[in-house]
Amino acid sequence: MPRLNTSKVQTANTGKHHDGDGLYLVVDQKGNRSWLLRGTLNGKRRAWGLGAAKDIGLADVREKAAEFRKQIRAGVNPADARLNAKVAVPTFAEVAELAHEAKRAGWKNPKHSQQWINSLRTYASPKIGKLPVDEVDTPEMLQVLQPIWLTKEETARRVRQRLGAVIDFAVVHKWRTHRVHMDLLDDALPKQKKRDTHHAAIPYAQLPQFMATIRDTVTAAPTILNALQFTILTAARSGEVRFADWSEIDLEAATWTVPAERMKMGKEHRVPLSDAALKVLGDRGDGLIFKGRKEGSALSDMSLLMPLKRAGLKFTVHGFRSTFRDWCSEETGFSHEVQEMALAHTIRNRVEAAYRRGDLFDKRRALMDAWAAYCYPRENVVSILEAKGEQ
């Protein structure tokens, strides 16, 4: 006998609620309600969306489910029947490509864009790529994720998120009627080990010694060592430094203005340059400040990290920002806001963010001057190119 009534449809909690004979009311964590029919077609368990509960009532959905069951018993896929062969449902792989194309314009990092689609081509397409996108549900996603969930944990988490994004894209374009319930998917997967996600950082107490011996400790091209010094002295992200251009530098004002398109938060960021940072830059040039090997190219994203690895050092380039932040908190009296703005972090408090108009530039200059004095307490830093007579 049917188990649901109109009142239960409106008040049911998060989860799946069986009405009988494979018909379910599905309530997601946001309170959205949709109808789902499960059945066996040609020996394989399948699921079909029957629409949103706000659009189709209980009596009507029972009739629709009865029609679907007749088609299933006849060996006909109701998804094909309801489309009347006029609109072909694209495959998962086809929708993945379309979703990638639609999203690509909003990504600033071309590498991320390529990784996004490559991960789906590598791990999802061989298993579910040829399936119509409306036939992909929790069991199909499990086929993709289970082999890599505990062996390639970070990759698997990203693939999981991208699988969901492709399904959502299909729902928006009405190639399917319901989303996959990711919480049910998570329940079916084993728990991954907790791992430290912080970037390995050198303790700030060891930094002055490291800076004093950087030329002897780290073996790399002078341009790379200069870029590494500049990254540390400005507490900037490596990508901001690697693509820094002389047009962004005002030597007289001792300011580096990073354009919005290169900033993580998409907002222009002014960086006060200490005397030490200016000495690393040396005399003004043209184009990229830290040039790669090929004419007109920037340093690669691994160029600053590899010298540290070759030297047997365990910390990362991004970790220098953590070192800077720890030093600020432990050794200075600069406010939290000044420290966060020096790192180009957003103001999390929305009320405060709405009223703040300035960027605390003068206070940040004092902070960066103090940081440079801490990094080089006993010697005057010079450009490594200048020290080696190559400038």
C-alpha positions in Angstrom: 0.0 0.0 0.0 1.2 3.6 -0.6 3.0 5.0 2.4 2.9 8.7 1.7 0.1 11.3 1.8 0.0 14.9 0.9 0.9 16.1 4.4 4.0 13.8 4.6 5.1 15.1 1.1 5.2 18.6 2.5 6.7 17.9 5.9 9.1 15.0 5.3 12.7 15.4 6.5 15.9 15.1 4.6 16.4 11.7 2.9 14.5 9.2 0.8 10.8 8.3 1.6 9.4 5.2 -0.1 5.8 5.4 -1.4 5.9 1.8 -2.6 6.8 -0.2 -5.7 10.0 1.8 -6.2 8.6 5.3 -6.0 10.4 7.7 -3.7 10.1 11.2 -2.4 13.7 12.6 -2.1 14.3 15.6 0.1 17.8 17.1 0.0 19.6 19.1 2.7 18.2 22.4 1.3 14.7 21.1 1.5 14.2 20.6 -2.2 11.7 17.8 -2.9 11.7 15.6 -6.0 10.3 12.2 -7.2 12.4 9.2 -8.1 11.4 5.9 -9.4 13.7 2.9 -9.1 13.3 -0.3 -11.1 15.1 -3.0 -13.0 15.5 -2.7 -16.8 17.1 -5.5 -18.8 18.6 -6.9 -15.6 20.1 -3.7 -14.4 19.0 -1.5 -11.5 18.1 2.0 -12.8 16.6 5.2 -11.5 14.4 7.8 -13.2 13.5 11.3 -12.1 9.8 12.1 -12.3 10.0 15.8 -11.5 10.0 18.2 -8.6 7.3 17.7 -5.9 6.3 21.3 -6.3 5.4 20.7 -10.0 3.8 17.3 -9.8 1.5 16.2 -7.0 1.3 12.8 -5.3 -1.7 11.5 -7.3 -0.2 12.6 -10.6 3.3 11.2 -9.8 1.7 7.8 -9.0 0.1 7.7 -12.4 3.3 8.7 -14.1 5.2 6.0 -12.1 2.6 3.4 -13.2 3.2 4.4 -16.9 6.9 4.1 -16.4 6.6 0.6 -14.9 4.6 -0.6 -17.9 7.4 0.6 -20.2 10.0 -1.0 -18.0 8.2 -4.3 -18.0 8.1 -4.1 -21.8 11.9 -3.6 -21.9 11.6 0.1 -22.9 13.6 2.8 -21.1 11.1 5.4 -19.9 13.7 8.1 -20.4 13.8 7.3 -24.2 10.0 6.9 -24.3 9.3 10.3 -22.7 11.6 12.0 -25.1 9.8 10.4 -28.0 13.1 10.0 -29.8 13.0 13.8 -30.6 15.6 14.9 -28.1 18.7 12.7 -27.6 20.1 12.7 -24.1 23.8 13.4 -24.3 26.3 11.1 -22.7 28.1 11.9 -19.5 31.3 12.5 -21.4 29.6 14.9 -23.8 28.0 16.9 -20.9 31.4 17.0 -19.2 33.0 18.7 -22.2 30.1 21.2 -22.5 30.2 22.0 -18.8 34.0 22.5 -19.0 33.6 24.9 -22.0 30.9 26.9 -20.1 32.9 27.2 -17.0 36.3 27.8 -18.5 35.8 31.6 -19.1 35.4 32.1 -15.3 38.7 30.4 -14.4 41.8 32.6 -14.2 44.2 29.7 -14.1 44.5 27.8 -17.5 46.2 25.0 -15.7 43.2 24.5 -13.4 40.9 24.5 -16.4 42.9 21.7 -18.1 43.2 19.7 -14.9 39.4 19.9 -14.4 38.5 18.2 -17.7 41.5 15.9 -17.8 40.6 14.4 -14.4 37.1 13.5 -15.8 38.5 12.2 -19.0 41.0 10.0 -17.1 38.8 8.6 -14.3 35.2 9.1 -15.3 34.9 8.7 -19.0 36.3 5.1 -19.3 33.7 3.9 -16.8 30.6 6.1 -17.3 31.4 8.3 -20.3 29.2 6.5 -22.7 26.2 6.4 -20.4 23.3 8.9 -21.1 23.8 11.6 -18.4 20.3 10.9 -17.0 21.4 7.3 -16.2 24.3 8.3 -14.0 23.5 8.0 -10.3 25.1 7.0 -7.0 26.2 3.5 -8.2 27.8 4.8 -11.3 29.7 7.5 -9.4 30.9 4.8 -7.0 32.4 2.9 -9.9 34.5 6.0 -10.7 35.5 6.9 -7.2 36.0 3.6 -5.3 39.3 2.6 -7.1 41.0 5.9 -6.3 39.3 7.0 -3.1 42.0 5.7 -0.7 45.0 5.7 -3.1 44.7 9.1 -4.7 42.7 10.9 -2.0 43.1 14.6 -3.2 42.5 13.7 -6.8 39.4 11.6 -5.8 37.9 14.5 -3.9 38.3 16.7 -6.8 36.8 14.2 -9.2 33.9 13.8 -6.8 33.2 17.5 -6.9 33.5 17.7 -10.7 31.2 14.7 -11.2 28.6 16.6 -9.2 29.2 19.8 -11.3 28.6 17.9 -14.5 25.3 16.4 -13.2 24.1 19.9 -12.0 24.9 21.2 -15.5 22.8 18.5 -17.0 19.9 19.3 -14.6 20.0 23.0 -15.6 19.8 22.1 -19.3 17.0 19.6 -18.6 18.9 16.5 -19.7 17.9 15.0 -16.4 15.4 15.9 -13.7 17.3 15.4 -10.5 20.6 15.8 -8.9 22.7 13.0 -7.4 22.5 13.1 -3.7 26.1 13.5 -2.8 25.6 12.9 0.9 24.4 9.4 0.1 27.5 9.0 -2.1 29.7 10.0 0.8 28.0 7.5 3.1 28.9 4.7 0.6 32.6 5.6 0.5 35.1 4.7 3.2 36.5 7.5 5.4 39.7 9.0 4.1 42.6 9.5 6.5 43.0 13.0 7.9 46.0 14.7 6.5 47.7 18.0 7.4 46.7 20.4 4.6 49.0 23.2 5.8 51.9 24.2 3.6 55.2 23.2 5.2 56.9 26.3 6.5 60.3 27.2 7.9 60.0 28.3 11.5 60.5 32.1 11.5 63.4 31.8 14.0 65.4 30.0 11.4 64.6 32.4 8.5 67.4 35.0 9.1 70.0 32.2 8.9 68.4 30.8 5.8 68.3 34.2 4.1 72.0 34.8 5.0 73.0 31.5 3.4 70.5 31.3 0.6 73.2 31.7 -2.0 75.2 28.7 -0.5 72.2 26.6 0.5 70.1 26.7 -2.6 71.6 25.9 -6.0 69.6 27.6 -8.8 69.9 30.2 -11.5 70.4 33.7 -10.2 67.0 34.8 -11.6 65.3 32.1 -9.6 67.1 32.9 -6.4 66.2 36.6 -6.8 62.6 35.6 -7.4 62.6 33.5 -4.3 64.1 36.4 -2.2 61.5 38.8 -3.6 58.7 36.3 -2.8 59.8 36.1 0.8 60.4 39.8 1.3 56.9 40.7 -0.1 55.1 37.8 1.4 53.4 37.4 -2.0 52.1 34.3 -3.7 54.6 32.7 -6.1 52.3 33.2 -9.2 52.1 36.9 -8.5 55.9 37.1 -8.4 56.6 34.8 -11.4 54.5 36.9 -13.7 55.5 40.3 -12.2 56.2 42.9 -14.9 58.3 46.0 -14.8 55.3 48.1 -15.7 53.8 47.2 -12.3 56.8 48.6 -10.4 57.1 52.2 -9.3 60.8 52.5 -8.1 60.4 56.1 -6.9 57.3 55.3 -4.8 58.7 51.9 -3.9 55.4 50.3 -4.8 54.4 47.2 -6.7 50.9 47.2 -8.0 49.6 43.7 -8.9 46.7 43.8 -11.3 43.3 42.3 -10.3 43.5 39.5 -12.9 46.6 38.0 -11.3 45.3 38.2 -7.7 43.5 35.2 -6.1 40.6 37.5 -4.9 40.4 39.3 -8.3 41.2 42.7 -6.7 44.2 45.0 -7.4 46.8 44.8 -4.7 49.4 47.4 -3.8 52.6 46.1 -2.2 55.0 48.4 -0.4 58.6 47.5 -1.3 61.2 47.6 1.4 64.8 48.7 0.5 65.8 45.0 0.5 63.1 44.2 -2.0 64.2 47.1 -4.2 67.8 45.9 -4.1 66.7 42.4 -5.2 65.0 44.0 -8.2 68.0 46.1 -9.2 67.9 48.5 -12.1 64.7 48.9 -14.1 64.2 46.6 -17.1 61.5 45.8 -19.6 58.8 43.1 -19.6 58.9 40.3 -17.1 61.1 40.9 -14.1 62.0 37.3 -13.5 62.3 35.8 -17.0 62.1 32.1 -17.8 64.5 30.2 -20.1 62.5 30.8 -23.2 62.3 34.3 -24.7 59.3 36.1 -23.3 58.3 33.3 -20.9 57.8 33.5 -17.2 59.3 31.1 -14.6 57.3 27.8 -14.3 55.3 27.1 -11.2 57.9 24.5 -10.0 60.9 26.7 -10.6 61.0 28.2 -7.1 60.1 24.9 -5.4 62.6 22.6 -7.0 65.8 24.3 -5.7 64.4 23.9 -2.2 63.7 20.2 -2.8 67.2 19.7 -4.3 68.7 21.3 -1.2 66.8 18.7 1.0 64.6 21.4 2.5 61.1 20.2 3.5 59.3 23.5 3.4 57.3 25.0 0.4 57.4 28.4 -1.3 53.9 29.1 -0.2 55.0 28.2 3.4 57.0 31.4 3.6 53.6 33.3 3.8 52.8 31.2 6.9 56.3 32.0 8.3 55.6 35.7 7.8 52.2 35.4 9.4 53.6 33.6 12.5 56.4 36.2 12.8 53.8 39.0 12.6 51.6 37.4 15.4 54.4 36.4 17.7 57.0 39.2 17.3 55.2 42.4 16.3 52.4 44.6 17.5 50.9 45.2 14.1 47.1 44.6 14.1 45.4 41.6 12.7 43.9 43.7 9.9 47.3 45.0 8.8 48.8 41.5 8.7 45.8 40.1 6.7 46.0 43.0 4.2 49.7 42.4 3.8 48.9 38.8 2.7 46.1 40.1 0.4 43.5 38.2 2.3 39.8 39.2 2.2 38.1 40.6 5.2 35.8 37.8 6.4 33.6 40.0 8.4 31.1 41.3 5.8 30.1 44.3 7.9 33.7 45.4 8.4 34.4 44.8 4.7 31.5 47.0 3.6 32.8 50.0 5.6 36.5 49.6 5.0 37.7 51.8 2.0 41.5 52.1 2.6 44.2 49.4 2.4 46.2 50.5 5.4 49.1 51.1 3.0 51.3 53.2 5.3 51.0 50.8 8.1 51.8 47.9 5.8 54.9 49.7 4.6 56.1 49.9 8.2 55.3 46.2 8.6 57.2 45.2 5.4 60.2 47.3 6.4 60.3 45.5 9.8 60.0 42.2 8.0 62.9 42.9 5.7 65.0 44.0 8.8 64.2 40.7 10.4 65.1 38.7 7.3 68.4 40.5 7.0 69.5 41.6 10.4 73.3 41.7 9.8 73.9 42.3 6.2 72.7 44.3 3.3 70.9 42.2 0.7 71.9 42.7 -2.9 70.6 41.2 -6.1 72.2 37.9 -6.7 72.7 38.9 -10.3 74.7 41.9 -9.1 76.7 39.8 -6.6 77.7 37.4 -9.4 78.5 40.2 -11.8 75.7 39.3 -14.2 73.7 42.4 -14.1 
